[in-house]
Amino acid sequence: MSKALVTGGAGFIGSHLSDKLINLGFEVTIVDDLSTGSLENIPSVARFEDLDVNGEGAKEKLIELAKDTDYIFHLAAIPRTQYCVENPIECHHANVTGTLNVLEAAVKNKVKKFILSSSCGIYGPQEKLPIDENAPINMGTPYSVQKYMQELYVGLYNELYNVPAVMLRYFNVYGTKRQTEKGSYPNVLAAFSKQKKEHGKIYVTGDGEQSRDMIHVFDVVDANITAMYSDLKDCEAFNIGTGKAASINEMAKYFECPIEYIEPRPGEAKHLYSDTSKAEKLLDWKAKISFEEGMRGYINDTTK
Ligand SMILES: NC(=O)c1ccc[n+]([C@@H]2O[C@H](COP(=O)([O-])OP(=O)(O)OC[C@H]3O[C@@H](n4cnc5c(N)ncnc54)[C@H](O)[C@@H]3O)[C@@H](O)[C@H]2O)c1
């Protein structure tokens, strides 16, 4: 039986990924400090370790937990942009030093693949669309700097210590199990669900014509599984998006409630969407779930 270690496995994406790995017959160990994740998200057959990847003794504990592990998926992070603006040092330790501890476990256990959950946040606002992997890195927040540092360290560990690795730059991920209360990665759909529940209407900034590349969590899980099995020799970064932009107005209409238009957010990029041709070519991966299909499922699940 192959073994996988998933950091951040009690969170939104990590728990979906753990479910999938278990379905594929993997023995899964989840490492999570439950800071934004939840025990309810953890599949009952997974081994769970309540551990801060940046806590005292974390490196040694991770090395021990990853014994005989074939694949490490590193998702544990504080992925909240505003929180990282307010607490840059705490987030640096969790997001960057924590990644180094997990990488040490990958080196010591000679894992077959280290798969990093990176972010399109490293691109920041871009003039040229769609965004491909060669776009200028335009970090404007501590979170995006930290995600980029994760990539730099993964690249370095690949070069210096031969850790086979793939880095996946997710665009805006949506789907069920997302937490709106405790924090988690901010997402317009989660915000709309909460506003509708609490105020009976939703708030759209600006004219609502700004757009984002919304990718369903099942497609993100699929990208992780594809990356795990890939035989790429170099450590590459891939955009994981749909390649299409959905406007905020298009998203809003699925909520079937009144919309109040409010002041635009300063500095907010108008349009962001991915070019995924690199992943299509080198990983043979492409998103399968259309925005319409994904939204119908999302609304169905979140309003039940
Ligand atoms: N959701 C998105 O749209 C999106 C987009 C781009 C990148 N990402 C990346 O994907 C990954 C997962 O994001 P998510 O949306 O599932 O967020 P999430 O907050 O639901 O999951 C993160 C998990 O990591 C855990 N965690 C945080 N700090 C930890 C620490 N120091 N030690 C151990 N566990 C810790 C949390 O408890 C949580 O369960 C993150 O690395 C994030 O940067 C997410």
The ligand as an SDF file (V2000), in Angstrom:
LIG
                    3D

 44 48  0  0  0  0  0  0  0  0999 V2000
   -8.3430   28.0040   -1.5600 N   0  0  0  0  0  0  0  0  0  0  0  0
   -7.7790   28.6630   -2.5540 C   0  0  0  0  0  0  0  0  0  0  0  0
   -8.4550   29.3190   -3.3800 O   0  0  0  0  0  0  0  0  0  0  0  0
   -6.2750   28.6130   -2.7250 C   0  0  0  0  0  0  0  0  0  0  0  0
   -5.7110   29.3000   -3.8130 C   0  0  0  0  0  0  0  0  0  0  0  0
   -4.3330   29.2760   -3.9780 C   0  0  0  0  0  0  0  0  0  0  0  0
   -3.5350   28.5370   -3.1110 C   0  0  0  0  0  0  0  0  0  0  0  0
   -4.1040   27.9020   -2.0580 N   0  0  0  0  0  0  0  0  0  0  0  0
   -3.2020   27.1370   -1.1590 C   0  0  0  0  0  0  0  0  0  0  0  0
   -3.7670   25.8720   -0.9130 O   0  0  0  0  0  0  0  0  0  0  0  0
   -3.4210   25.4260    0.4010 C   0  0  0  0  0  0  0  0  0  0  0  0
   -4.6870   24.9700    1.1370 C   0  0  0  0  0  0  0  0  0  0  0  0
   -5.5780   26.0670    1.2250 O   0  0  0  0  0  0  0  0  0  0  0  0
   -7.0850   25.9160    1.7180 P   0  0  0  0  0  0  0  0  0  0  0  0
   -7.9210   26.8190    0.9010 O   0  0  0  0  0  0  0  0  0  0  0  0
   -7.4360   24.4720    1.8050 O   0  0  0  0  0  0  0  0  0  0  0  0
   -6.9770   26.5690    3.1670 O   0  0  0  0  0  0  0  0  0  0  0  0
   -7.4280   26.0250    4.5900 P   0  0  0  0  0  0  0  0  0  0  0  0
   -7.1960   27.1450    5.5550 O   0  0  0  0  0  0  0  0  0  0  0  0
   -8.7780   25.4180    4.5200 O   0  0  0  0  0  0  0  0  0  0  0  0
   -6.3680   24.8530    4.8530 O   0  0  0  0  0  0  0  0  0  0  0  0
   -5.0950   25.0710    5.4170 C   0  0  0  0  0  0  0  0  0  0  0  0
   -4.9100   24.0230    6.5090 C   0  0  0  0  0  0  0  0  0  0  0  0
   -3.5860   24.1850    7.0480 O   0  0  0  0  0  0  0  0  0  0  0  0
   -3.6720   24.0910    8.4650 C   0  0  0  0  0  0  0  0  0  0  0  0
   -2.5340   24.8530    9.0100 N   0  0  0  0  0  0  0  0  0  0  0  0
   -2.3210   26.1860    8.9510 C   0  0  0  0  0  0  0  0  0  0  0  0
   -1.1550   26.5040    9.5450 N   0  0  0  0  0  0  0  0  0  0  0  0
   -0.6270   25.3250    9.9780 C   0  0  0  0  0  0  0  0  0  0  0  0
    0.5630   24.9820   10.6700 C   0  0  0  0  0  0  0  0  0  0  0  0
    1.4550   25.9180   11.0280 N   0  0  0  0  0  0  0  0  0  0  0  0
    0.8020   23.6770   10.9520 N   0  0  0  0  0  0  0  0  0  0  0  0
   -0.0860   22.7140   10.5830 C   0  0  0  0  0  0  0  0  0  0  0  0
   -1.2310   22.9850    9.9300 N   0  0  0  0  0  0  0  0  0  0  0  0
   -1.4930   24.2750    9.6340 C   0  0  0  0  0  0  0  0  0  0  0  0
   -5.0280   24.6920    8.8290 C   0  0  0  0  0  0  0  0  0  0  0  0
   -5.5160   24.2780   10.0870 O   0  0  0  0  0  0  0  0  0  0  0  0
   -5.8880   24.1960    7.6700 C   0  0  0  0  0  0  0  0  0  0  0  0
   -6.4820   22.9550    7.9660 O   0  0  0  0  0  0  0  0  0  0  0  0
   -2.6710   26.5730    1.0590 C   0  0  0  0  0  0  0  0  0  0  0  0
   -1.2950   26.3160    0.9920 O   0  0  0  0  0  0  0  0  0  0  0  0
   -3.0260   27.7840    0.1970 C   0  0  0  0  0  0  0  0  0  0  0  0
   -1.9910   28.7390    0.2040 O   0  0  0  0  0  0  0  0  0  0  0  0
   -5.4570   27.9170   -1.8370 C   0  0  0  0  0  0  0  0  0  0  0  0
  1  2  1  0
  2  3  2  0
  2  4  1  0
  4  5  1  0
  4 44  2  0
  5  6  2  0
  6  7  1  0
  7  8  2  0
  8  9  1  0
  8 44  1  0
  9 10  1  0
  9 42  1  0
 10 11  1  0
 11 12  1  0
 11 40  1  0
 12 13  1  0
 13 14  1  0
 14 15  2  0
 14 16  1  0
 14 17  1  0
 17 18  1  0
 18 19  2  0
 18 20  1  0
 18 21  1  0
 21 22  1  0
 22 23  1  0
 23 24  1  0
 23 38  1  0
 24 25  1  0
 25 26  1  0
 25 36  1  0
 26 27  1  0
 26 35  1  0
 27 28  2  0
 28 29  1  0
 29 30  1  0
 29 35  2  0
 30 31  1  0
 30 32  2  0
 32 33  1  0
 33 34  2  0
 34 35  1  0
 36 37  1  0
 36 38  1  0
 38 39  1  0
 40 41  1  0
 40 42  1  0
 42 43  1  0
M  CHG  2   8   1  16  -1
M  END
$$$$
